[in-house]
């Protein structure tokens, strides 16, 4: 029996190495990776620029803590701010920590502005914001909350995409709105047209912070640095992670100057933004900001969606619809076919994907894929789908 706590139900696959968009087992089997560590390995595996940056930093200093200045951290913060809405950046280790930072900001912002009674955050049904006690309460999903009662009573949820419900849920205790521009775990649901701008308008009207969870949909995943940029909306706070470190555990909370209310002693982290993480993050950012890179992501996202739509048309008894944006795509299965079982069948044929809510198969390939990788993935889908007809 393994000494690991049984918090996961992994497949029997174990990978020894990776190269580009492929992973390899110890016995030499090759798998096309359209999971990318659940949207983490944005540049694929063993990307030479990332490997070089990590090795160079490893020969210098690994960790010194935030008791001292970190030039790499300062540089990365400046680059993120220059490329986004943000004025300030806080680095941490994960998406959940980035969301916890945002939730603390919401409370302190309202207190600093004379409204200590405002502490509640309104989010959306089917959301996912992490696994801490606060972030599972923010999502409000019963399957996440079971066994961890009493639930932290500071959060409300409304239907995703419904501005009327959002407005109606606001009370004198509301501090902020928290939404994923593209729901990931909840089933690859992009925000409807005009929804994010509507949230901005509501937040401004009621004096609330508008906070976006871009842990999964950020860092180039949709073809923009952040998904909310497609709507031309400026948030107050954005939490991100996953692709930020390209495989190195790293998260960040970005804010406007007005929302940068955390000062000395208000918040902190031991490992967040350490020299190793910042070396890798700066290397990832080098590639993401190369001329044409994000345009490539958009082009590949469109090609992948078109190919998935072809599967829906060819196998109407297997698939129902496609969803998503950029290289954050999903294909929904008929109720009679369980997505986790279908995922296992795809693995048997050499394709790695991830399940999502609403019986969706999630495709989150490295952002470096090309047309040949899409064709290879679709051929495997075709093989497995044909077995269900």
Beta strands, then each sheet from edge to edge (+ up, - down):
strand 1: 15-19
strand 2: 22-25
strand 3: 30-33
strand 4: 88-92
strand 5: 120-124
strand 6: 155-158
strand 7: 174-179
strand 8: 182-183
strand 9: 189-190
strand 10: 209-214
strand 11: 237-240
strand 12: 251-255
strand 13: 319-325
strand 14: 328-333
strand 15: 351-352
strand 16: 354-356
strand 17: 360-363
sheet 1: 1+ 2- 3+ 15+
sheet 2: 4+ 12- 11+ 10+ 7+ 5+ 6+
sheet 3: 8+ 9-
sheet 4: 13+ 14- 17+ 16-
end
